[in-house]
Amino acid sequence: MIIEAALASVEERGWEATSMQAVRERAGVSNGALFHHFPTRADLASAVVVAGLADHRAVLLQALHAAEAAEDAVRRVVVRHLRWIEDNPQLARLFLFSPPELLQSMLDEAALDAKRGFAAEIDTWLRDHGWPGTPELAAVVALWTGPAHEYARGWLASPRSSLSPVADLLAAGAWRAVQPVLGPPAARSTGSLP
């Protein structure tokens, strides 16, 4: 309840304007309960980051596995990623504008394991669709989501009505970027290179 209250407060006001008291009141818990679970604001911030990242990973994996064909999966992930950003702008700002080492420092061992598991699942999906392991996973992910990240940063800095009008365009671009690293179509249908 406390983490959900903190997430809701962050979405409404941003992290800077989210106080421990506001979270406590929103969660309907006592000071003792709040500080028992989260002795410091930094502890609560870590929990918010972990919960937000877990939600983001879950929606991306759902989009990835809901598709039958590689092209549809690549496109769905980009569209769903942009929708998540639009639905969670404060968390997206936190994730896209914070230094990666700061976010990394907020993750406990379980969250780091979840992050590694997510990377392993993406790696496996790519290999099942013909990726030979090169270029490195980070480069493939940058091709896949990099343009959407960059556009989202601009949108978050000065939000317009919606990310939806550009989602299909960015998704199509992602497919054009990722398709060549997946190998020939025959390899994609069997999951291995000839």
Secondary structure, 3 states (H helix, E strand, C coil): CHHHHHHHHHHHHCCCCCCHHHHHHHHCCCHHHHHHHCCCHHHHHHHHHHHHHHHHHHHHHHHHHHCCCHHHHHHHHHHHHHHHHHHCHHHHHHHHHCCHHHHHHCCCHHHHHHHHHHHHHHHHHHHHCCCCCCCCHHHHHHHHHHHHHHHHHHHHHCCCCCCHHHHHHHHHHHHHHHHHHHCCHHHHHHCCCC
